[in-house]
């Protein structure tokens, strides 16, 4: 599958570094908050606005490049997708996009960088966060149903560390990854960072839908010092028809 082309002054590595720079700084600022919502979605929304602020600051300081940050939007079509492609209904938490003006194929002129986020910590009942990082996270970059980062060589994951010791957390994540034949994560630095981002590395992940593996970059944010406010899940409201029968919206 052809990979993106760029103007000589810009390439995929520089674009990726620009995206990761914005998200890393935004995460570090988020880590200074004393109180945050408990749920993944509201934390993502807080991160989205922080990213928008950081990106604008970096643009004004000539330290970044223009790109769009999409929040919770569906995968966009690749040239071999059809209206029946299941991946077009799937929604990575963030997708950053720019236009490649040098593209020789107009169908590949939008370059998207996908990011998936997950909470990390002690299991809550049957919801095992360290397992979800693989099952509902990394596997979405491997399996055809989600096909995150399709057509591109790398992407990122963010882990919101809400409790649990660092080494125990990493061991559990890797134990669950191993059962799914996913490469283990390991520290990129010599030690864990407090209240900021720790970067983890991983060997490239093979994909069911692309012969080229994807390189995932992992940014784990320490939020264990935060107080978390409960996240209320909205239930579907039942509507009443003229006949007096209740129906779902």
Protein Blocks (a to p, Z undefined) as FASTA:
>chain_A
ZZddddfkbcfklmmmmmmmmmmmmmmmmmmpfbdcfbfklmmmmmmmmmmmmmmmmmmn
opaccddddehiacdddfkbcfklmklmpccfbdcddddfkbcbfklmpccddddddded
ddehjacfklmmmmmmmmmmmpmklogoihiabdcdddddfbdcfklmmmmmmmmmmmno
pacdddfbfbdcehiacdddddddddfkbcbdcddddddddfklpccddddddddddddd
fkopacdZZ
